[in-house]
Amino acid sequence: MCACAFLAWSTHARVARIEYVSGLEGRANAADIPDGGSPTGYAGGQRELIIPERIEDSFHWIEQTQQMFARGEARVRHVDYENPPAGHAVTWASPYRWWLGVVAWADHAASGRPIGMSVERAALYADPLLLGALVLAASALAARRLGGWPAALLAVGLVAAFPLASDFLPGMPGEQGLAVLLAFLGVLGVLAGVSAGEAARGWFAFAGIAAGLGIWVSVPVGVPIVLGICGGALLAALVPAGAALPWRAWSLAGGGTVFAAYLLEYFPDHMASWSLAVVHPLYGLAWIGLGELAATAAARIRGARPPWTIRDAVRVGLAAAFVAAVPLVMWRTGSPGFLSKSLDWARLTALPGGAVAASTWAWLAGEGPTLAAWAALLPLAALGAAAWVLFSAQTPPQVRAAVAAGMGPALVALALAATRLSWWGVFDAAALAVAAAAAGGERRAAAPVWVLALAVLAFAAPGAARMLPRAASILTPAESEQLVERHLAHWLAKRTGEPGAVVFAPPNETTTLCFFGGLRGIGTFAPDNSVGFGNTLSIAGARTMGEAQDDLQARGVRYIVIPSWDPFFDEFARRYLVRDLSGRTSLLVGELRRWDVPPWLQAVPYQMPVGGGFEGQSVLVFEVVEPQAPAAAAARLAEYLVETGDLDAAAAVGSRLRRFPGDVGALAAAAQVQSARGDADGAARSVASLLSRLSAGGDRYLAWDRRVSLAVVLARAQRYDLAREEVVRCVAQANEPRLRSLTTGSLYDLLVLAHSFGVAFDDARLRDLALDLLPGDLRSRI
C-alpha cells in the first residue's frame, strides 16, 4: 500500500507538471478543438503534448498508436510521415501499442474525447499503470511462493529503485518498461518454480511465457535475460542436494511463445525478413535448444551420468545446431541482432539531468559520487547480501538453488550495464528478484532477512530521493526546445493549409515538427528510418546547389528549417560520414546562412515565442518555390531581413536592388529598407522613382504580394489615395493561397490598411483566415 501510494503521488505530480508545460504558449489554439475525423483528435491534425526530455521513441509510439486507430490497423507495419514520398517500414513490436491503445480506449470511453486525443492522454498513465500492475503482481507472486518479507522487499524496491523506476515515467511512452516488466516476471517465475517443489513445472512454464513475451516486445532486452537464466540453471545445478528442475518445460513454453508471437506480429504478409533485431522463429528454436543443453548439463553437474546413446548424441547435436543458428545468421546478414542498441543505450535515465556516457566507467569518471551514482550502484549491496545467503552453509538447498538461478540473469545484466547505461534498470529488476529469493524460505535464521532488508533500503532511499518530481515552473532545456518547435510546427502547418507538408530539418527537429504539426519529414534518428536519415545526409552534403535542389524537389520538400540551437548541420560529416568525408561542410546550409539564397527558395520570417530560455536563438525558414525573377527574389529577401530586424544584411541585399531601377517591386522593397534604417532621403528618392513608374503603368504585371508591399510603402509616404487603390485591388484579388503566402508582417499591414480605409473582404471566411494566421498579440490590435 505504501509503495502504491508513493507511485500514485509521484505520478500525479509529474502529470501535473507535464500538463502545466504543455499548456504554455505555443498551443495551436487556446482551448482544444476536438475533431473526431482527425487522426490526432485535434482540428488540423496537430498535437500538443510536451514529452519530458524529448525522448524520441515516445513521439513515434504516440503517432503510430493514433495511426493504428485512424486506419484500423491492428499491426502498424508502415508509416509515411517520414522519408517521403515512400515512407518506411515499421519493425517495432505491437504489444506496447496495444497496451497504449487499451488505456486510450478506456479514456475515450470515460471522457468522450476523440480516440486520437485520448492516445495523448493515455501516454501520461500507460507506463505508471504498468509499474503499478507489476508491484501488485510481483508482490502477490512473491507472497505466495517466497513469503511476506520477499513481497515487501519487492514492493519497496520496484517503486524506489533507480533507475528502474524511471523506465515507467508518465508522458514518456516506450516499450522499455514493458520489456523490463516481462523480463522480471520471467526471472521471478523461475525463482518461484525452484522453490515450488512438485508445482515447479507450472511456474517454469509461466516464466517461459513471460520471457517469451519479453523477447517479442524487445529482443535486445529479452534474449540476454534468457541467456542469463540458462547460466543460472548451471549455477543452480551446483547446489548440493538440489532437485532436478524442468528446464525443458521452460524452454518449450518460451520457444512456443516466440513462435506464436512471430505469427501474431507478421503473419501472413511480412514473414520473409531475416532481421534478428526483432522477434524471429530462430530465437524460439535456439531457446528450445538452450533448454535441452541446460537440462542435460545440469543433470551431469548434479552427478547423473548415464551412458550416452545415439539418441542422446543426436538430441544434443540438434540442440547445439539450433543455438548456433542465431550467431550464424547474425554473421551472414551483418545484423547485430539481439546485441543491437536502442536510441537511448548511453542514457542512464529519462529524468532531467540524467547521465549520458559511453560506459559506466566513463560516467563515474566524469561525474564522480553523485546521488544518481549512489542510487544506481547501491543495488550491488543487495546482490552481495544474496551472495552471502548463497554461500552460507545454513541456507536450505531450495533457497540456495533459487538464489543461484537468479544470479545468472543478474550477472548478465550487470555485464551489459557496464557498457550500456540503459541496462542499469534491468539490473535493478534482476537484483530485486535475487534479493526476494534470498529472503524466502521457512528458516529465518538461515536467511538473514534483516541484512537483505537493509540492503534494499540502502538503495531505495537515495533512489526515491532521485525520483522526486521537479518544481513545475522550472523548464528544462529539452522542454524549452519543444515549446519553440511546437510553436514553429503549428505555424508552418497553419501557413501551408495542407496536411502533410514536407520539411527538411535536423533529425531532432524533424521528429518534433512531424509530431506537433502533422507535417512530414525526411530523416530522423528512428532505427526504422535509416534510409531517410541517409537522404538527410545526402542533402546536407550536396556538392552543388543544383544537386541539393534536385534532392529536395524529388522528395517534395516544402520548407527548409535551420534552428540555431541544433548543431547537426555543422557536425553531420564528422559524426556520420566516413573518415574521408568527415571534413565536409553543408554547402546548402552555409549559403543560406550567408543569405546567398537561390531563386527557388524564399525566406519566410518566423517570430519565436517570447521567453522559455531561448532568448538569442533564431530559426531560419525557407520555402521551396517556383524560380523567382531576380528582382522579385531580391525584394522579398530584403523585406524578410527588415521584418526579422537584420538591418545590416538588409542593407547589403538592398544594394542588389539598385540593379532593377525600373522594377516597382524592387523600388518598394528599397524604400522599406531605407525607411527601416532611418534613411529618410533615400526612402524619399525611392518613393519618387516609384511614383514615376506607377504613372507609366509599371505595376501592370506586379505579383500580388509585391502589390501588398507597394500599398504599405505608399501609405507610409502618405499617398493615401494611391495606397487605398492598391489595398482595394489586393483585397479583391485575395484568396486562401495568397493570404497564406504573405509574411506575418505583410499580412498584418494589409489588414490594418484595409481596416483604416474601410475596405472589406467580399468573403468573410478570407478575413477570418487572415486573422487566424496572425499571432494572438497582433490579432488583438486590429
Protein Blocks (a to p, Z undefined) as FASTA:
>chain_A
ZZmmmmmmmmmmmmmmmmmmmmmghifbfbdcddfkbmnlpghiiafbdcehiiaklmmm
mmmmmmmmmnopabacbdckgoifklpadfbdfklmmmmmmmmmmmmmmnopafklmmmm
mmmmmmmmmmmmmmmmmmmmmmmmnojklmmmmmmmmmmoccklmmmcghiacfklmmmm
mmmmmmmmmmmmmmnommmmmmmmmmmmmmmmmmmmommlmmmmmmmmmmmmmmmmmpgh
iacddfklmmmmmmmmmmmmmmmmmpcklmmbcbfkbccfklmmmmmmmmmmmmmmmmmm
nopacdddfklmmmmmmmmmmmmmmmmmmmmnopakjmbccfklmpmbfcehiacdfbfk
lmmmmnopafklmmmmmmmmmmmmmmmmmmpmkbcfklmmmmmmmmmmmmmmmmmmmmom
klmmmmmmmmmmmmmmmmgcjblmlmcfklmmmmmmmmmmmmmmmmpccdfklccfklmm
mmmmmmmmmmmmmmnopghiacdddfklmmmmmmmnopacfbdcbfklmmmmmmmmmmmm
pcbfklmmmmmmmnopabdcddfklcklmmmmmmmmcfklmmpccfklmmmmnopacfkb
ccddddddeejhighiacddddddddddfklmmmmmmmmmmmnopaklmmmmmmmmmmmm
mbmklmmmmmmmmmmnopaklmmmmmmmmmmmmmnopmmmgcfklmmmmmmmmmmnopak
lmmmmmmmmmmmgcfklmmmpcfklmmmmmmmmmmnopacfblklmmmmmmmpcfklmmm
ZZ
